[in-house]
């Protein structure tokens, strides 16, 4: 198990004096990323807040949510690499059109569409809004799972690290987002096969995801955020192989949303018709309402069969049906 992210959650109008100590303390648990999330500042304060955090050495910043439209989130993603979310399908489609037309498709990783409501205080960017001061963690643990009984043990280890960082800073430990997420060959798809003998795309896939989610849900740790299996396409090498080999397609990812968090996450989608894309997003919204849980969407709108996702390499594009 490795700590995927340690996140400091602050109010937008804090003085940020604690940030430097947080950055040093977080390094001691050897996370993959160190992040800061602030409650959404008023629109006229956002630039000052983001700049102040960058000046203190923060690389991953989540700030612009709720009050911001497609033009705002494009600006802050392009200028600062700030993470943002939108709650409206029309605004998100407008953002995707903007980056497509400007040839800046890579900016899609910074902006999530949240369907079915907001998620608060999760360490997963960009689909989270800070409402409390404190510390959260997320974990990287697909390769550690040999049985479902490993889930609570691993999460308790992660919780200990999160509590250590929080106590060192004199802050509240808000919780661990226990979601199972991938990173390259540290694959959720491989973990599901190892645990259940099910290859994603086969009958039984929904049941396997559901059973793993149950193990996450019942683990006795303080949780925050999503706490479900995650299937971000670009981040999971086995998911990519399954798409290339024809075992997974766009319909599968939409269907699996009924039992796990991603709507379509870190997924290139070949765009031939923007109206059809919007209809796809409304389908995902319907799933989130039926499920009664929020889901997050991040799409790279492309016109090629694969797309090079920074940090994760070539990723196959999913196809909208003509």
Rosetta silent file (secondary structure, phi, psi, omega in degrees, C-alpha in Angstrom):
SEQUENCE: XXXXXXXXXXXXXXXXXXXXXXXXXXXXXXXXXXXXXXXXXXXXXXXXXXXXXXXXXXXXXXXXXXXXXXXXXXXXXXXXXXXXXXXXXXXXXXXXXXXXXXXXXXXXXXXXXXXXXXXXXXXXXXXXXXXXXXXXXXXXXXXXXXXXXXXXXXXXXXXXXXXXXXXXXXXXXXXXXXXXXXXXXXXXXXXXXXXXXXXXXXXXXXXXXXXXXXXXXXXXXXXXXXXXXXXXXXXXXXXXXXXXXXXXXXXXXXXXXXXXXXXXXXXXXXXXXXXXXXXXXXXXXXXXXXXXXXXXXXXXXXXXXXXXXXXXXXXXXXXXXX
SCORE:     score description
SCORE:     0.000 S_00000001
   1 L     0.000  137.263  174.867    0.000    0.000    0.000 S_00000001
   2 E  -129.014  149.751  174.064    1.141    3.488   -0.836 S_00000001
   3 E   -75.471  119.919  179.690   -0.427    6.833   -0.035 S_00000001
   4 E   -75.467  -44.282  179.800   -1.780    8.145   -3.306 S_00000001
   5 E  -150.981  140.842  166.421   -2.445   11.671   -2.036 S_00000001
   6 E  -113.064  129.697 -173.728   -2.231   13.686    1.181 S_00000001
   7 E  -125.702  131.801  170.928   -4.475   16.735    1.100 S_00000001
   8 E   -95.992  123.531  178.606   -4.613   19.825    3.269 S_00000001
   9 E  -105.622  125.179 -177.861   -8.097   21.338    3.335 S_00000001
  10 E  -133.960  161.779  169.936   -8.331   25.031    4.202 S_00000001
  11 L   -78.629  149.504 -174.496  -10.784   27.888    3.983 S_00000001
  12 L   -62.036  -26.514 -177.325  -10.101   30.236    1.103 S_00000001
  13 L  -100.295   14.333  169.754   -9.484   33.163    3.462 S_00000001
  14 L   -62.420  162.875  178.650   -6.969   31.399    5.735 S_00000001
  15 L   -84.290   -7.477  176.610   -3.559   33.048    5.914 S_00000001
  16 L    66.316   15.453  179.864   -1.939   29.845    4.554 S_00000001
  17 L   -62.937  -24.792 -176.202    0.880   30.023    7.098 S_00000001
  18 L   -80.874  -10.356 -171.855    0.474   26.297    7.723 S_00000001
  19 H   -62.652  -45.258 -177.737    1.084   25.328    4.107 S_00000001
  20 H   -61.111  -42.713  178.268    4.880   25.156    4.268 S_00000001
  21 H   -65.135  -39.365  177.804    4.796   22.899    7.347 S_00000001
  22 H   -60.107  -46.200 -178.433    2.184   20.721    5.692 S_00000001
  23 H   -59.040  -39.245  178.877    4.327   20.244    2.581 S_00000001
  24 H   -71.157  -44.080 -178.765    7.261   19.091    4.720 S_00000001
  25 H   -65.279  -41.349 -178.184    5.181   16.836    6.961 S_00000001
  26 H   -61.391  -34.220 -179.893    3.356   15.231    4.046 S_00000001
  27 H   -60.401  -26.744 -175.455    6.661   14.187    2.468 S_00000001
  28 L   -68.136  -18.216  178.175    7.356   11.972    5.482 S_00000001
  29 L  -102.692    9.557  171.951    4.626    9.497    4.436 S_00000001
  30 L    52.338   55.253  179.411    5.985    9.306    0.863 S_00000001
  31 L   -78.915  159.479  173.644    2.765   10.038   -1.043 S_00000001
  32 L   -67.260  -37.350  177.640    2.476    9.965   -4.819 S_00000001
  33 E  -141.438  152.186  175.746    1.073   13.528   -4.689 S_00000001
  34 E  -121.169  127.641 -168.069    0.732   16.316   -2.115 S_00000001
  35 E  -134.658  157.147  173.459   -2.269   18.577   -2.574 S_00000001
  36 E  -129.696  131.261  176.844   -4.097   21.589   -1.142 S_00000001
  37 E  -122.556  132.174  178.856   -7.836   22.172   -1.492 S_00000001
  38 E  -117.782  151.034  174.424   -9.527   25.394   -0.425 S_00000001
  39 L   -58.737  148.079 -173.753  -13.197   26.222   -0.033 S_00000001
  40 L   -59.359  118.628  177.232  -14.446   27.995   -3.174 S_00000001
  41 L   -75.688  157.491  170.719  -13.372   31.644   -3.042 S_00000001
  42 L   -55.608  151.987 -173.307  -15.577   34.419   -4.403 S_00000001
  43 L   -57.842  -32.188 -178.890  -14.902   34.880   -8.087 S_00000001
  44 L   -81.421   -2.016  179.638  -13.011   38.138   -7.530 S_00000001
  45 L  -110.715   -9.802 -170.549  -10.666   36.457   -5.019 S_00000001
  46 H   -60.196  -46.573 -176.710   -9.808   33.243   -6.874 S_00000001
  47 H   -61.314  -41.733  179.731   -6.709   34.462   -8.707 S_00000001
  48 H   -64.763  -41.604 -179.513   -5.165   35.861   -5.524 S_00000001
  49 H   -64.536  -48.483 -178.177   -5.863   32.647   -3.589 S_00000001
  50 H   -64.082  -42.936  179.294   -4.431   30.345   -6.265 S_00000001
  51 H   -62.267  -40.328 -179.939   -1.351   32.541   -6.745 S_00000001
  52 H   -62.521  -39.120  178.624   -0.702   32.619   -2.992 S_00000001
  53 H   -70.624  -41.515  177.426   -0.712   28.819   -2.831 S_00000001
  54 H   -62.787  -38.053  178.809    1.524   28.480   -5.874 S_00000001
  55 H   -63.631  -23.729  178.218    3.968   30.960   -4.358 S_00000001
  56 L   -91.554    5.967  173.913    4.213   28.619   -1.342 S_00000001
  57 L    93.214   13.859  179.866    5.168   25.718   -3.567 S_00000001
  58 L   -82.903  126.634 -178.918    1.815   23.960   -3.937 S_00000001
  59 L   -92.713  -41.792 -176.459    1.566   22.105   -7.239 S_00000001
  60 E  -105.601  111.627 -174.867   -1.915   20.547   -6.991 S_00000001
  61 E  -126.304  127.224  173.642   -4.594   23.107   -6.092 S_00000001
  62 E  -112.604  125.544 -173.297   -8.364   22.633   -6.001 S_00000001
  63 E  -150.138  -41.432 -165.173  -10.311   25.858   -5.635 S_00000001
  64 E   -97.225   97.282 -178.808  -12.776   26.896   -8.322 S_00000001
  65 L  -136.807  166.191  170.230  -16.152   25.247   -7.767 S_00000001
  66 L    67.498  -60.894 -172.279  -19.832   26.206   -7.417 S_00000001
  67 L   -90.291    4.066 -165.855  -19.655   29.868   -8.463 S_00000001
  68 L  -113.059  144.560  179.844  -17.700   29.272  -11.670 S_00000001
  69 L  -107.989 -173.421 -175.396  -18.774   28.708  -15.277 S_00000001
  70 H   -59.729  -40.346 -179.975  -17.073   27.133  -18.295 S_00000001
  71 H   -65.810  -40.250  178.971  -15.097   30.275  -19.142 S_00000001
  72 H   -62.274  -51.726 -174.937  -13.829   30.582  -15.565 S_00000001
  73 H   -67.485  -32.382  174.158  -12.680   26.987  -15.218 S_00000001
  74 H   -61.985  -46.269 -177.444  -10.998   27.110  -18.628 S_00000001
  75 H   -59.752  -47.465 -175.081   -9.081   30.217  -17.603 S_00000001
  76 H   -74.553  -28.478  174.180   -7.848   28.808  -14.294 S_00000001
  77 H   -70.057  -44.222 -177.133   -6.976   25.446  -15.793 S_00000001
  78 H   -69.612  -41.046 -174.031   -5.069   27.041  -18.673 S_00000001
  79 H   -85.012  -35.535 -172.020   -3.294   29.714  -16.637 S_00000001
  80 H  -123.828   -9.185 -173.271   -2.666   27.949  -13.339 S_00000001
  81 L    65.868   31.290 -179.263   -3.417   24.247  -13.733 S_00000001
  82 L   -83.297  143.371  179.343   -6.057   24.665  -11.017 S_00000001
  83 E   -86.944  138.291 -174.621   -8.607   21.911  -10.458 S_00000001
  84 E  -142.472  166.890  172.711  -12.276   22.800  -10.836 S_00000001
  85 E  -138.316  155.292  174.700  -15.704   21.233  -11.147 S_00000001
  86 E  -124.734  147.699 -178.513  -18.929   22.049  -12.936 S_00000001
  87 L  -110.104    5.718 -172.441  -22.406   20.899  -11.931 S_00000001
  88 L  -125.058  127.553 -177.877  -24.170   21.623  -15.221 S_00000001
  89 H   -60.084  -41.529 -178.627  -24.077   19.456  -18.371 S_00000001
  90 H   -63.906  -43.592  179.229  -24.374   22.452  -20.699 S_00000001
  91 H   -65.847  -39.696  179.570  -21.472   24.301  -19.057 S_00000001
  92 H   -66.152  -41.306  177.139  -19.296   21.180  -19.098 S_00000001
  93 H   -62.075  -39.515  176.909  -20.048   20.594  -22.784 S_00000001
  94 H   -61.404  -43.307  176.984  -19.123   24.226  -23.456 S_00000001
  95 H   -59.905  -45.637 -179.926  -15.803   23.702  -21.643 S_00000001
  96 H   -62.701  -40.364  177.002  -15.081   20.585  -23.705 S_00000001
  97 H   -62.251  -40.136 -179.484  -15.860   22.438  -26.939 S_00000001
  98 H   -60.998  -50.068 -176.809  -13.523   25.255  -25.896 S_00000001
  99 H   -71.205  -29.406  176.785  -10.524   23.027  -25.251 S_00000001
 100 H   -66.078  -47.935 -177.125  -11.271   20.980  -28.381 S_00000001
 101 H   -69.798  -29.788 -179.657  -11.375   24.045  -30.612 S_00000001
 102 L   -87.565   -3.681 -177.709   -8.284   25.573  -28.979 S_00000001
 103 L    68.414   31.509 -178.847   -6.275   22.362  -29.254 S_00000001
 104 L  -121.502   47.976 -174.686   -5.862   22.204  -25.469 S_00000001
 105 H   -61.022  -28.518 -179.242   -7.545   18.876  -24.804 S_00000001
 106 H   -58.298  -22.462 -178.218   -5.036   18.073  -22.040 S_00000001
 107 H   -68.883  -12.748 -178.711   -6.802   20.614  -19.810 S_00000001
 108 H   -59.944  -28.647 -177.813   -9.712   18.210  -19.414 S_00000001
 109 H   -64.402  -19.945 -176.519   -7.913   16.428  -16.549 S_00000001
 110 H   -88.417   -7.924 -171.302   -8.338   19.550  -14.392 S_00000001
 111 E  -131.132  126.150  177.355  -12.122   19.823  -14.676 S_00000001
 112 E  -111.759  146.210  165.654  -14.822   17.362  -13.598 S_00000001
 113 E   -93.934  123.091  177.213  -18.524   17.335  -14.257 S_00000001
 114 E  -101.607  120.974 -179.485  -20.303   16.359  -11.047 S_00000001
 115 E  -110.362  135.247  178.804  -23.659   14.696  -11.611 S_00000001
 116 L    85.309   13.976  177.448  -26.149   14.070   -8.840 S_00000001
 117 L   115.412  172.002 -178.373  -24.690   16.623   -6.424 S_00000001
 118 L   -89.783  158.914  172.564  -21.363   17.672   -4.972 S_00000001
 119 L  -117.033  136.825 -171.678  -18.876   15.597   -2.963 S_00000001
 120 E  -113.071  136.078  168.414  -17.177   17.269   -0.035 S_00000001
 121 L    63.958   26.029  172.972  -13.650   17.029    1.380 S_00000001
 122 L   -83.439  147.762  174.055  -12.439   14.128   -0.730 S_00000001
 123 L   -75.678   -6.732 -179.713   -8.736   13.975   -1.601 S_00000001
 124 L   -83.739  117.006  176.763   -9.699   13.090   -5.179 S_00000001
 125 L   -95.353  148.869    1.401   -9.339   16.118   -7.441 S_00000001
 126 L   -96.106    7.954 -169.110  -11.117   17.736   -9.153 S_00000001
 127 L   -89.826   54.297 -179.844  -14.401   16.200   -8.047 S_00000001
 128 L  -158.274  145.567 -179.970  -14.487   17.496   -4.475 S_00000001
 129 E  -122.439  128.792 -179.299  -15.307   20.709   -2.638 S_00000001
 130 L   -79.349  132.217  175.438  -13.684   21.655    0.653 S_00000001
 131 L  -127.118   -8.714 -177.496  -15.986   22.645    3.508 S_00000001
 132 L  -136.376  150.586  171.315  -13.757   21.877    6.546 S_00000001
 133 L   -79.447  139.443  177.618  -10.181   22.511    7.670 S_00000001
 134 E   156.754 -163.649 -176.164   -8.198   19.332    8.094 S_00000001
 135 E  -129.001  137.001  172.376   -6.298   16.513    6.411 S_00000001
 136 E  -129.005  162.352  175.820   -7.470   13.666    4.169 S_00000001
 137 E  -136.410  154.653  165.853   -5.682   10.830    2.405 S_00000001
 138 E  -126.979  158.915 -170.889   -6.292    8.475   -0.492 S_00000001
 139 E  -123.715  154.792  173.635   -4.470    5.196   -1.040 S_00000001
 140 E  -114.420  106.523 -172.557   -2.987    3.171   -3.871 S_00000001
 141 L  -144.149   17.821  177.589   -3.614   -0.486   -3.072 S_00000001
 142 H   -56.416  -40.115 -177.054   -4.877   -2.650   -5.985 S_00000001
 143 H   -72.912  -12.196 -178.834   -1.707   -4.795   -5.943 S_00000001
 144 H   -88.788   -7.754 -174.358   -2.081   -5.454   -2.198 S_00000001
 145 L   -90.571  112.830  171.874   -5.431   -7.194   -2.503 S_00000001
 146 L  -106.041  -32.311  174.560   -5.307  -10.980   -2.396 S_00000001
 147 L  -140.240  165.767  177.588   -8.654  -11.421   -0.619 S_00000001
 148 L   -64.337  -24.383  179.167  -11.474   -9.070    0.383 S_00000001
 149 L   -67.407  -15.469  177.386  -10.280   -9.363    3.989 S_00000001
 150 H   -72.378  -23.325 -173.770   -7.217   -7.326    2.990 S_00000001
 151 H   -59.141  -56.358 -177.460   -9.359   -4.229    2.417 S_00000001
 152 H   -63.721  -34.395  179.309   -9.988   -3.165    6.055 S_00000001
 153 H   -62.821  -47.215 -179.545   -6.419   -3.964    7.101 S_00000001
 154 H   -64.109  -41.902 -178.510   -4.945   -1.776    4.363 S_00000001
 155 H   -65.463  -34.116  177.107   -7.372    1.064    5.052 S_00000001
 156 H   -66.843  -37.266  176.017   -6.465    1.062    8.749 S_00000001
 157 H   -62.869  -43.570  177.858   -2.782    1.423    7.840 S_00000001
 158 H   -63.486  -38.834  178.798   -3.630    4.367    5.615 S_00000001
 159 H   -62.084  -39.579  178.355   -5.716    5.912    8.360 S_00000001
 160 H   -58.914  -42.091  179.312   -2.777    5.778   10.755 S_00000001
 161 H   -66.588  -41.337  178.072   -0.662    7.773    8.308 S_00000001
 162 H   -63.484  -42.170  178.283   -3.417   10.338    7.802 S_00000001
 163 H   -65.025  -34.706  177.992   -3.892   10.771   11.537 S_00000001
 164 H   -63.231  -47.697 -179.773   -0.143   11.230   11.955 S_00000001
 165 H   -61.647  -45.684 -178.102   -0.010   14.065    9.425 S_00000001
 166 H   -62.764  -45.445 -177.198   -3.083   15.757   10.921 S_00000001
 167 H   -67.133  -35.141  177.822   -1.860   15.508   14.525 S_00000001
 168 H   -62.117  -34.307 -179.316    1.578   16.863   13.577 S_00000001
 169 H   -89.853   -7.422 -176.670   -0.121   19.931   12.138 S_00000001
 170 L    71.396   30.832 -178.572   -2.646   20.243   14.974 S_00000001
 171 L  -115.265  166.028  176.763   -5.530   19.776   12.522 S_00000001
 172 L   -75.760  138.627  170.567   -8.537   17.498   12.390 S_00000001
 173 E   -84.651  113.421 -175.101   -8.169   14.229   10.538 S_00000001
 174 E   -83.141  -29.162  176.785  -11.181   14.287    8.205 S_00000001
 175 E   141.991  176.822  175.231  -10.827   10.755    6.865 S_00000001
 176 E  -108.780  133.836  167.392   -9.601    8.471    4.099 S_00000001
 177 E   -83.862  106.931 -170.700  -11.322    8.200    0.763 S_00000001
 178 L   -80.183    9.173 -179.310  -11.166    4.411    0.621 S_00000001
 179 L   -53.252  141.868  174.038  -11.823    4.246   -3.112 S_00000001
 180 E   -92.125  110.700 -177.250   -9.823    1.626   -5.003 S_00000001
 181 L  -127.285  155.030 -174.351   -8.128    3.503   -7.845 S_00000001
 182 L   -96.202  171.859  169.628   -5.358    2.524  -10.281 S_00000001
 183 E  -156.305   96.295  179.774   -2.010    3.910  -11.367 S_00000001
 184 E    68.407 -123.211  179.232   -0.507    2.309  -14.450 S_00000001
 185 L   -78.089   -9.488  170.514    0.130   -1.393  -13.865 S_00000001
 186 E   -78.302   84.158 -160.740   -1.254   -0.997  -10.349 S_00000001
 187 L  -106.038  131.273  172.921   -4.542   -1.960  -11.932 S_00000001
 188 H   -67.726  -38.630  178.761   -8.075   -2.139  -10.556 S_00000001
 189 H   -60.141  -41.930  177.501   -9.038   -4.372  -13.484 S_00000001
 190 H   -65.622  -39.608  179.224   -6.292   -6.822  -12.511 S_00000001
 191 H   -62.130  -41.852  178.551   -7.391   -6.717   -8.861 S_00000001
 192 H   -63.236  -38.405  178.242  -10.964   -7.607   -9.832 S_00000001
 193 H   -68.035  -41.712 -179.395   -9.712  -10.554  -11.871 S_00000001
 194 H   -64.405  -38.784 -176.497   -7.443  -11.736   -9.049 S_00000001
 195 H   -78.951  -36.269 -169.520  -10.238  -11.524   -6.465 S_00000001
 196 H  -124.289   -7.214 -176.132  -13.163  -12.877   -8.479 S_00000001
 197 L    69.456   20.998 -178.006  -11.802  -14.499  -11.657 S_00000001
 198 L  -111.103  125.460  172.335  -13.828  -11.977  -13.671 S_00000001
 199 L   -91.228  127.940 -179.637  -12.368  -10.032  -16.565 S_00000001
 200 L   -53.270  135.014 -173.832  -14.109   -6.696  -16.959 S_00000001
 201 L   106.329  -19.747  178.256  -16.456   -6.896  -19.912 S_00000001
 202 L   -89.374  159.997  169.403  -17.549  -10.416  -19.006 S_00000001
 203 L   -56.485  140.134 -176.433  -20.795  -11.418  -17.276 S_00000001
 204 L   100.349   -7.899 -177.732  -20.299  -11.043  -13.543 S_00000001
 205 H   -64.306  -43.957  179.437  -18.415   -7.748  -13.796 S_00000001
 206 H   -61.174  -42.818 -178.377  -21.136   -5.729  -12.079 S_00000001
 207 H   -64.727  -41.441  179.038  -21.342   -8.257   -9.259 S_00000001
 208 H   -62.203  -45.273  178.276  -17.566   -8.266   -8.750 S_00000001
 209 H   -61.864  -43.281 -179.384  -17.437   -4.461   -8.555 S_00000001
 210 H   -61.530  -43.646 -179.102  -20.396   -4.455   -6.163 S_00000001
 211 H   -65.461  -38.166  177.438  -18.798   -7.016   -3.828 S_00000001
 212 H   -67.493  -39.177  175.407  -15.568   -5.045   -3.687 S_00000001
 213 H   -61.410  -37.479  177.123  -17.533   -1.878   -2.939 S_00000001
 214 H   -61.518  -41.609  178.435  -19.230   -3.697   -0.063 S_00000001
 215 H   -63.102  -38.657  177.059  -15.841   -4.555    1.414 S_00000001
 216 H   -66.958  -45.411 -176.602  -14.825   -0.898    1.184 S_00000001
 217 H   -62.057  -37.968 -173.929  -18.118    0.318    2.661 S_00000001
 218 H   -88.441   -6.295  178.309  -17.984   -1.993    5.695 S_00000001
 219 L   -63.324  134.203 -173.620  -14.328   -1.318    6.596 S_00000001
 220 L   -87.668   72.869  174.516  -14.183    0.263   10.059 S_00000001
 221 L  -135.759  162.765  177.111  -12.241    3.444    9.300 S_00000001
 222 L   -78.174  117.897 -173.386  -13.183    7.117    9.196 S_00000001
 223 E  -111.567  156.840  175.591  -14.145    7.760    5.586 S_00000001
 224 L  -148.306  144.522  173.107  -14.691   10.824    3.464 S_00000001
 225 L    93.836 -133.832 -168.001  -15.618   11.267   -0.180 S_00000001
 226 L   -87.820  -54.650  176.687  -16.497    8.566   -2.730 S_00000001
 227 L    59.022   51.700  177.786  -15.344    5.217   -1.256 S_00000001
 228 L  -145.162  165.170  171.001  -16.008    3.102   -4.338 S_00000001
 229 E   -59.068  137.953  178.497  -14.157    1.260   -7.063 S_00000001
 230 L  -119.872  139.593 -178.136  -12.776    3.709   -9.647 S_00000001
 231 L  -127.215   58.502  176.865  -12.170    2.925  -13.319 S_00000001
 232 L   -71.933  115.790 -169.056  -10.307    5.918  -14.837 S_00000001
 233 H   -57.302  -51.664 -173.879   -9.367    4.604  -18.257 S_00000001
 234 H   -64.373  -24.391 -173.504   -6.092    6.462  -18.862 S_00000001
 235 H   -89.607   -4.023 -173.742   -4.733    5.578  -15.421 S_00000001
 236 E  -125.225  108.864 -175.870   -5.172    1.776  -15.672 S_00000001
 237 H   -63.211  -34.028  179.410   -2.993   -0.121  -18.156 S_00000001
 238 H   -70.359  -38.660  174.491   -5.148   -3.246  -17.981 S_00000001
 239 H   -58.081  -42.696  178.584   -8.299   -1.244  -18.731 S_00000001
 240 H   -59.121  -46.969 -179.145   -6.519    0.123  -21.804 S_00000001
 241 H   -60.796  -39.918 -179.575   -5.612   -3.385  -22.975 S_00000001
 242 H   -65.502  -34.489  175.548   -9.188   -4.564  -22.516 S_00000001
 243 H   -69.545  -49.041  179.672  -10.430   -1.671  -24.675 S_00000001
 244 H   -56.292  -37.639 -176.167   -7.798   -2.275  -27.365 S_00000001
 245 L   -85.068   -1.194  174.446   -8.698   -5.997  -27.413 S_00000001
 246 L    87.698    8.357  178.921  -12.429   -5.292  -27.750 S_00000001
 247 L   -82.042  -25.161 -179.105  -13.548   -6.547  -24.336 S_00000001
 248 L  -126.179  142.267  174.220  -14.592   -3.072  -23.108 S_00000001
 249 L  -140.609 -174.756 -177.110  -16.354   -0.215  -24.880 S_00000001
 250 H   -57.942  -41.837 -178.850  -18.176    2.993  -24.024 S_00000001
 251 H   -60.707  -37.549  178.280  -21.384    1.168  -23.129 S_00000001
 252 H   -61.854  -46.744 -177.757  -19.554   -0.940  -20.543 S_00000001
 253 H   -63.042  -40.039  177.028  -18.147    2.121  -18.765 S_00000001
 254 H   -63.665  -43.821 -178.695  -21.564    3.774  -18.684 S_00000001
 255 H   -63.271  -41.669 -177.413  -23.130    0.570  -17.369 S_00000001
 256 H   -68.463  -15.889  175.754  -20.519    0.105  -14.620 S_00000001
 257 L   -59.644  -23.452  179.645  -21.395    3.561  -13.328 S_00000001
 258 L   -67.466  -19.901 -177.761  -24.399    1.910  -11.710 S_00000001
 259 L  -126.470    1.415  174.888  -22.077    0.107   -9.293 S_00000001
 260 L  -151.477  168.257 -163.618  -18.986    2.334   -9.090 S_00000001
 261 L   -69.968  -41.811 -168.612  -18.124    5.985   -9.009 S_00000001
 262 E   -69.921  135.301  168.196  -16.719    7.064  -12.402 S_00000001
 263 E   -73.494  -70.694  164.989  -19.135    8.224  -15.007 S_00000001
 264 E  -142.302  109.955 -172.459  -16.391    8.332  -17.593 S_00000001
 265 E  -114.946  130.364  179.941  -13.129    9.262  -15.910 S_00000001
 266 E    51.461   44.266 -173.190   -9.901   10.189  -17.694 S_00000001
 267 E  -116.835  116.721  168.814  -11.461    8.755  -20.851 S_00000001
 268 E   -65.726  134.289  176.493  -10.783    9.947  -24.396 S_00000001
 269 E  -127.614  126.306 -178.882  -14.048    9.908  -26.335 S_00000001
 270 E   -75.718  117.225 -172.709  -14.079   10.257  -30.116 S_00000001
 271 L   -94.547  120.568  172.146  -16.429   13.130  -30.856 S_00000001
 272 L  -118.341  -18.938 -174.938  -18.510   13.070  -34.020 S_00000001
 273 L  -153.284  111.740 -176.655  -21.639   14.763  -32.691 S_00000001
 274 H   -67.146  -30.593  177.610  -21.719   17.143  -29.720 S_00000001
 275 H   -64.863  -40.415  177.592  -25.450   16.650  -29.259 S_00000001
 276 H   -65.490  -36.667  176.417  -24.908   12.916  -28.817 S_00000001
 277 H   -61.525  -44.397  178.847  -22.198   13.628  -26.273 S_00000001
 278 H   -61.456  -39.855  177.489  -24.609   15.794  -24.315 S_00000001
 279 H   -63.370  -36.706  176.003  -27.201   13.002  -24.444 S_00000001
 280 H   -61.296  -42.761  179.483  -24.548   10.615  -23.097 S_00000001
 281 H   -65.151  -36.723  176.313  -23.948   12.966  -20.174 S_00000001
 282 H   -67.338  -34.137  173.590  -27.686   13.083  -19.475 S_00000001
 283 H   -60.230  -44.299  179.356  -27.700    9.268  -19.429 S_00000001
 284 H   -65.588  -36.661  176.026  -24.980    9.381  -16.774 S_00000001
 285 H   -62.308  -39.863  178.356  -26.973   11.964  -14.842 S_00000001
 286 H   -63.502  -40.066  177.443  -29.944    9.594  -14.879 S_00000001
 287 H   -61.973  -43.560 -178.435  -27.738    6.802  -13.516 S_00000001
 288 H   -63.514  -37.372 -179.888  -26.505    9.044  -10.698 S_00000001
 289 H   -71.538  -39.490  177.733  -30.066    9.964   -9.704 S_00000001
 290 H   -65.891  -37.096 -179.657  -31.218    6.335   -9.810 S_00000001
 291 H   -76.926  -23.274 -177.949  -28.173    5.327   -7.776 S_00000001
 292 L    62.981   36.540  173.957  -28.691    8.295   -5.418 S_00000001
 293 L  -143.680  145.338  176.833  -24.985    9.020   -5.326 S_00000001
 294 L   -67.163  150.036  171.605  -22.892   11.641   -7.134 S_00000001
 295 E  -131.461  152.857 -179.941  -20.630   10.559   -9.973 S_00000001
 296 E  -110.608  148.800 -178.547  -17.752   12.379  -11.615 S_00000001
 297 E  -131.598  131.700  167.912  -16.958   12.680  -15.331 S_00000001
 298 E  -137.009  115.892 -177.348  -13.737   13.653  -17.109 S_00000001
 299 E  -118.424  135.740  168.554  -13.688   13.292  -20.889 S_00000001
 300 E   -96.889  108.408 -179.218  -10.923   14.122  -23.357 S_00000001
 301 E   -77.422  116.636 -173.708  -12.823   15.108  -26.545 S_00000001
 302 E  -130.289  165.986  174.320  -10.745   13.784  -29.457 S_00000001
 303 L  -121.833   20.879  179.558  -11.014   13.056  -33.182 S_00000001
 304 L  -121.733  169.861 -178.151   -8.410   10.251  -33.159 S_00000001
 305 L   -82.797  -15.508  172.696   -8.479    6.577  -32.202 S_00000001
 306 E  -149.913  160.688 -174.321   -6.068    7.100  -29.311 S_00000001
 307 E  -140.155  136.178  179.128   -4.818   10.006  -27.269 S_00000001
 308 E   -83.191  108.287  178.880   -1.588   10.600  -25.360 S_00000001
 309 E   -91.718  121.381 -176.988   -2.588   11.442  -21.794 S_00000001
 310 L   -54.287  128.289  178.793    0.184   13.280  -19.993 S_00000001
 311 L    87.402  -17.009 -177.144    1.715   11.076  -17.322 S_00000001
 312 L  -128.240   -5.738  171.977   -0.203    7.970  -18.394 S_00000001
 313 E    83.669 -168.732 -176.682    0.651    7.485  -22.063 S_00000001
 314 E   -64.672  133.570 -176.078   -1.360    6.423  -25.097 S_00000001
 315 E  -133.010  131.494 -179.200   -5.001    5.699  -24.298 S_00000001
 316 E   -67.969  143.433  177.771   -7.630    4.251  -26.647 S_00000001
 317 L   -85.991  133.854  173.192  -10.548    6.497  -27.509 S_00000001
 318 E   -80.952  149.120 -173.834  -14.036    5.225  -26.731 S_00000001
 319 E  -111.283  131.446  167.923  -16.565    5.633  -29.533 S_00000001
 320 L   -74.230  137.019  178.541  -20.009    7.137  -29.460 S_00000001
 321 L   -65.825  139.234 -179.055  -22.371    5.054  -31.548 S_00000001
 322 L   -67.424    0.000    0.000  -23.232    6.767  -34.882 S_00000001
